[in-house]
Amino acid sequence: MESAELIAILREVRERVRARNPETSAGANGATGTPGIALPDLLPLLHARDAALGKVAAIGTVNPRSGGLLNAIVQAWKRFVARVLDWHVREQVEFNRKIVDYADAALEAQREANRAISEMAARLAAQRDEMGRG
């Protein structure tokens, strides 16, 4: 393969990745000075979802303590209380899991909307370029 072919392949892959994962604006064109359409930044939502996922089943868990007889007794008591209250927190844990599932679905829907907006902006830019040439 020649270097020109490799560059063309890399450019094509880069364009496909950008189309699949639009950044923060769609339809921006540096040559014509078109600013583009601002897309929402999903990174804060992704971080919040990841934090919630880390805590989804933390209700009812016993935090660790250092060794020793007194701490072993305290840990045994805490595990007993957690086991006794398990029936009480089960619904909350299930609710937490469903909320994380909801966040995943909402993020995916927003990503799809961003992709659609980017695709629409690209098509409009192509039409604008065709009209400018014709």
C-alpha positions, 0 to 999 in steps of 0.5 A: 500500500502506498502512503496516499492510500493509507492516508485516504483510509485513515481519513475515511475511518476518522470521518466515520468515527466523527459521524458516529460520535459527534463532538460538541458542534455539527456542521462547522465549516472552517473554510466558510466560517460557518459556526455549526450547531452546538451539541450538548456535552454528555460527559457530565451525564456519563460521569454521574451515571458511572458514580451512581453505578458505583453506589447502586447496591451500596445500601446495606453493605458493611464497611470494613474495619481493621482487625482485632477482637472488638472490631470483629464483634462490631463487624459481626453485629453490623452484618447481622443488622444488615442481614435483618434489614435486607428485606427492607432495602431490597426495593431501594437497591432494585430502584437504584438499578432501574435508575441506572438502566434509565440513565443508560437509555437516556444517554443512548437516546441523546447520543442518537439525537446528536448523531442525527443532528450531525448527519443533518448538518452534514447533509445541509452543508453538502446541499449548500456546497452544491448550490454554491457550485451550481 
